[in-house]
Amino acid sequence: MALYCAGDIQGCDDALERLFSLIDFSPSRDHIYLLGDLVNRGPASAAVLRRCMALEDSVHALLGNHDLHLLATAHGVRPASRRDTLDDILLASDRDALLDWLRQQPLVRQVQHGGEKLLLVHAGVLPQWSADDVLQCAAEVQDMLRGQAPGDFLRQMYGNHPDHWDPDLQGADRLRIIVNALTRLRFCTPEGRMDFDSTESATQPPAGLLPWFDAPQRRTQGTLIAFGHWSTLGWLSRPDIIGLDTGCVWGGALSAVRFGATLAEREQCQVPCAQAQQPGK
């Protein structure tokens, strides 16, 4: 059995198919964890979801910001963006099945491998959170999405505030900051105040900010975290951090990591991608 994690697919089903071919993926033998943003901006979002659904228990997905945007658009609480490529889902005959499968996916997963724990998120975690806090906070959002009225939650999901964690937060403010950290976070202050204006590479952070994974008091230090979301960061592999968004939809590559007997044993697996959209256009 092989264990893989892969970065943002964003509707690039051809790249996903070629990645599976490259790694000789066997659903009876292997497991792959997809780190969110399965859909949008690329040409074949519905095909990506159908492929994941068909592979059943061998594919384990997370929700990213584009996946949540699809759910919000489908519930009529968010207008489609000019750059969206979601009609193949929204107008599909199996639309309801695709959307229901998507909203059942969590925002966070934790995997045991080689006697160690691997924490999987789409974007980032706040420095005040332990690994257990991350799982608990994600579960609060997951309960809302899986509930009887996900549209009510999705209507309150958008906004940049509050921008720093307070364990006493309740209601929409609490859920919103959890969603923003797990699906949108790149930079924050050393104390954990989130910034959503900057998308630059981590090598040149804006003044007063640093990548979330470099926050000096981050409580998840010592737990390996794999994430996507940050295409300008690109491939990153450190003892405690793996970044896997290498800009598939922008003409970069779709990247995965294959783990060996331990989490420290890693092999990069990558397929080049045709450019579906141009950044900033």
KAWOTA-V41562 format. One record per pair of residues at least 12 apart in sequence whose C-alpha atoms are under 7 Angstrom apart, sorted by the first residue. I is the first residue (numbers start at 1). J is the second residue. D is the distance in Angstrom with one decimal. If there is no record, write none. Layout:
BEGIN
i={I/I}
j={J/J}
d={D/D}
END
This chain:
BEGIN
i={1/1/2/2/3/3/3/3/3/4/4/4/4/4/4/4/5/5/5/5/5/5/6/6/6/6/6/6/6/7/7/7/7/7/7/7/7/8/8/8/8/8/8/8/9/9/9/9/9/10/10/10/10/10/10/10/10/11/11/11/11/11/11/11/11/11/12/12/12/12/12/13/13/13/15/15/15/18/19/19/27/27/30/31/31/32/32/32/33/33/33/34/34/34/35/35/35/35/35/35/35/36/36/36/36/36/37/37/37/37/37/38/39/39/40/40/40/40/41/41/41/41/41/42/42/42/43/43/45/45/45/46/46/49/61/62/62/62/62/62/63/63/63/63/64/64/65/65/71/72/74/75/77/77/103/103/104/106/107/107/107/108/108/108/108/109/113/113/114/114/114/117/117/118/118/118/119/119/119/120/120/120/121/121/121/122/122/122/122/122/123/123/123/123/123/123/123/123/123/124/124/124/124/124/124/124/125/125/126/126/127/127/127/127/127/128/128/129/129/130/130/131/137/138/141/156/157/158/162/163/163/163/164/164/164/186/186/187/187/187/187/188/188/188/188/189/189/189/190/190/190/190/200/201/201/202/222/223/224/224/225/225/225/226/226/226/227/227/227/228/228/228/229/230/231/231/231/234/239/244/248/249/249/249/250/250/250/250/250/251/251/251/251/252/252/253/253/253/253/254/254/254/254/255/255/255/256/256/256/257}
j={29/30/30/31/30/31/32/258/259/31/32/33/256/257/258/259/32/33/34/256/257/258/33/34/35/244/255/256/257/34/35/228/244/245/254/255/256/35/36/37/38/228/229/245/37/38/39/248/254/37/38/39/40/41/42/45/249/38/39/40/41/42/43/44/45/48/42/43/44/45/249/44/47/48/254/271/273/271/270/271/55/58/58/58/59/58/59/60/59/60/61/60/61/62/61/62/120/121/122/227/228/61/62/63/64/122/63/64/65/66/67/67/66/67/66/84/85/86/83/84/85/249/277/85/249/276/85/276/86/88/89/88/89/98/105/105/106/107/108/122/105/106/107/122/122/183/183/184/99/154/90/151/154/155/145/146/146/142/121/138/182/120/121/135/138/121/262/263/261/262/263/223/224/223/224/225/224/225/226/225/226/227/182/226/227/182/183/227/228/229/181/182/183/184/185/186/227/228/229/181/182/183/185/186/212/227/181/182/181/192/192/215/217/218/219/218/219/219/220/219/220/220/178/178/175/172/176/176/177/177/193/194/192/193/194/211/212/209/210/211/212/209/210/211/212/208/209/210/209/210/215/216/232/232/233/233/240/240/240/241/240/241/242/241/242/243/242/243/244/243/244/245/245/245/245/246/247/246/264/256/273/275/276/277/275/276/277/278/279/273/274/275/276/272/273/270/271/272/273/270/271/272/273/269/270/271/268/269/270/269}
d={4.9/5.0/4.8/6.4/6.1/5.1/5.9/5.9/5.7/6.3/4.5/6.2/6.4/5.5/4.6/6.4/5.5/4.6/5.9/5.3/5.4/6.9/6.2/5.0/6.2/6.4/5.7/4.0/6.5/6.2/5.5/5.2/4.6/4.7/6.6/5.8/6.3/6.4/6.0/5.3/6.2/6.1/6.7/5.5/6.3/5.0/6.8/6.5/6.8/5.4/4.8/4.2/5.0/6.0/5.5/6.9/6.3/6.0/4.4/5.4/6.5/4.2/5.7/4.7/3.8/6.1/5.1/6.2/5.8/6.9/6.7/5.7/6.1/5.1/6.6/6.8/6.1/6.9/6.9/6.0/6.4/5.2/6.4/4.7/6.0/6.4/5.2/6.2/6.1/4.7/5.7/6.2/4.6/6.2/6.3/5.3/6.9/6.3/5.2/6.2/5.9/6.4/4.6/4.6/4.2/5.3/6.5/4.6/6.4/5.2/5.5/6.6/6.4/6.1/6.3/5.9/5.2/5.9/6.5/5.6/5.2/6.8/6.8/6.5/5.8/5.5/6.6/7.0/6.7/6.9/6.9/5.8/5.1/6.6/6.2/5.7/5.4/5.2/6.3/6.9/6.3/6.1/5.0/7.0/5.5/5.2/5.1/6.5/6.9/5.7/6.7/5.9/7.0/5.7/6.1/6.5/6.1/5.9/6.6/5.7/7.0/5.7/5.0/6.4/6.1/7.0/6.6/6.9/5.9/4.8/6.9/6.7/7.0/6.7/5.2/6.0/6.2/4.7/6.4/5.8/5.1/6.1/6.3/6.5/5.1/6.1/5.4/5.0/5.2/6.0/6.9/5.2/4.7/5.5/5.4/6.8/5.7/5.8/5.3/5.8/5.1/7.0/5.4/6.7/6.6/7.0/5.7/5.9/6.5/6.1/5.9/6.3/6.1/3.8/5.7/6.3/6.1/5.9/6.9/5.0/5.2/5.7/6.4/7.0/6.2/6.1/5.2/6.9/6.2/6.7/5.6/5.2/6.2/4.6/6.3/5.8/5.9/6.0/5.4/4.5/5.4/5.3/5.7/6.4/5.7/6.2/4.6/6.2/6.9/6.9/5.1/6.4/6.2/5.0/4.8/6.0/6.3/6.2/4.3/5.6/6.3/5.1/6.3/5.9/4.6/6.0/6.4/5.2/6.2/5.6/5.0/4.5/5.8/5.7/5.0/5.1/4.8/4.5/6.9/6.7/5.6/5.8/5.3/6.4/4.9/6.0/5.5/5.9/6.7/5.2/4.9/3.6/6.8/6.1/5.6/6.3/5.5/4.3/5.0/5.7/5.5/6.5/6.7/5.8/4.4/6.7/6.1/5.0/6.2/5.8}
END
